[in-house]
């Protein structure tokens, strides 16, 4: 049961800046934290062992890592505010993509990327 009192699944979805789903894990109960899902994922292992390189953007539910950037808790200047807006805009794009997958209106390329990852 999740924190709102009903049954759900918590999904971790990684999407490119162009909107392609690169990785998805949707097998954890809704009460599972984002950080726990990440820590137990193959994606995390591949980044930690150097098999994958690059940088991911995550929301505040994820830990800050050398390869995972999260929002700045208390932005102090225009640049930090702009960075937080960028992270939020990517979150909105990701959320819209996940909703379209759940509703069955996603393109075949997205579905292929999910099942092939």
Buried (B, 14 or more C-beta within 10 A) or exposed (E): EEEEEEEEEBBBBBBEEEBBBEBBBBEBEBEBEBEEBBEEBEBBEBBEEEEBEEEBBBEEBBEEBEBBBBBBEEBEEEEBEEBBEEBEEBBEBBEEBBEEBEEEEBBEEBEEBBEEE
